[in-house]
């Protein structure tokens, strides 16, 4: 992973961690439910981005969404859940906002 790519990965992880903290703030949301909300939001974001890249007036960047994209995203999610390295803030060091 290049330096720029590693930095972006850390920034994205930190941003997602903040979203997770917001989801957990009420103290009643189970962690998996909070993660499911974030995953659904990512899916909705993908749909918005994919729509912007389809005819009749697609984005000029040249990317074309495919039916394989959700499978790739699911694979990336699985890959991220099994990685050894932890980027950014370690959740074990965070103070719980409450208990479910």
C-alpha positions as CSV (number, residue, x, y, z in Angstrom):
1,X,0.0,0.0,0.0
2,X,1.5,3.3,-1.0
3,X,1.9,6.2,1.5
4,X,-1.0,8.2,0.0
5,X,-3.2,5.1,-0.1
6,X,-2.3,4.2,3.5
7,X,-3.1,7.8,4.6
8,X,-6.5,7.7,2.9
9,X,-7.2,4.3,4.5
10,X,-6.4,5.8,7.9
11,X,-8.6,8.8,7.3
12,X,-11.5,6.7,6.0
13,X,-11.2,4.4,9.0
14,X,-11.2,7.4,11.4
15,X,-14.2,8.9,9.7
16,X,-16.1,5.6,9.9
17,X,-15.1,5.2,13.5
18,X,-16.7,8.6,14.2
19,X,-19.9,7.5,12.5
20,X,-19.9,4.3,14.6
21,X,-19.5,6.4,17.7
22,X,-22.4,8.6,16.7
23,X,-24.6,5.5,16.1
24,X,-23.6,4.1,19.5
25,X,-24.1,7.3,21.4
26,X,-27.6,6.5,22.6
27,X,-26.2,3.6,24.6
28,X,-29.0,1.2,23.5
29,X,-27.8,0.4,19.9
30,X,-26.1,-2.9,19.7
31,X,-22.7,-2.7,17.9
32,X,-23.8,-5.0,15.0
33,X,-26.9,-2.9,14.4
34,X,-24.8,0.3,14.2
35,X,-22.4,-1.4,11.8
36,X,-25.4,-2.5,9.7
37,X,-26.6,1.1,9.5
38,X,-23.2,2.2,8.3
39,X,-23.1,-0.7,5.7
40,X,-26.6,0.3,4.4
41,X,-25.4,3.9,4.1
42,X,-22.4,2.8,2.1
43,X,-24.7,0.8,-0.2
44,X,-26.9,3.9,-0.7
45,X,-23.7,5.9,-1.4
46,X,-22.7,3.3,-4.0
47,X,-26.1,3.6,-5.7
48,X,-25.8,7.4,-5.8
49,X,-22.3,7.3,-7.3
50,X,-23.3,4.5,-9.8
51,X,-26.3,6.5,-10.9
52,X,-24.1,9.5,-11.6
53,X,-22.0,7.4,-13.9
54,X,-24.8,6.0,-16.0
55,X,-26.3,7.4,-19.2
56,X,-27.8,9.7,-20.4
57,X,-25.2,12.1,-19.0
58,X,-22.5,10.0,-17.2
59,X,-19.6,11.5,-15.2
60,X,-16.6,12.2,-17.6
61,X,-14.2,10.1,-15.4
62,X,-14.9,7.0,-17.5
63,X,-15.8,4.6,-14.7
64,X,-18.8,2.4,-15.6
65,X,-20.6,0.6,-12.8
66,X,-21.1,-3.1,-13.3
67,X,-23.4,-5.7,-11.7
68,X,-20.2,-7.2,-10.1
69,X,-19.6,-4.1,-8.0
70,X,-21.8,-5.1,-5.0
71,X,-20.0,-8.4,-4.9
72,X,-16.6,-6.6,-4.9
73,X,-17.9,-4.3,-2.1
74,X,-19.0,-7.3,0.0
75,X,-15.6,-8.9,-0.6
76,X,-13.9,-5.7,0.6
77,X,-16.1,-5.8,3.7
78,X,-15.1,-9.4,4.4
79,X,-11.4,-8.6,3.8
80,X,-11.5,-5.6,6.2
81,X,-13.1,-7.7,8.9
82,X,-10.3,-10.2,8.8
83,X,-7.3,-7.9,8.6
84,X,-4.6,-8.0,11.2
85,X,-3.5,-4.3,11.1
86,X,-5.8,-1.8,12.8
87,X,-5.7,1.7,11.3
88,X,-6.5,4.7,13.4
89,X,-8.1,4.6,16.8
90,X,-8.4,1.2,18.5
91,X,-12.0,0.8,19.7
92,X,-10.8,-1.1,22.8
93,X,-9.3,2.2,24.1
94,X,-12.5,4.2,23.7
95,X,-14.8,5.0,26.6
96,X,-18.2,3.4,26.1
97,X,-21.0,5.9,25.8
98,X,-23.3,3.4,27.5
99,X,-24.2,-0.2,27.8
100,X,-26.8,-2.2,25.8
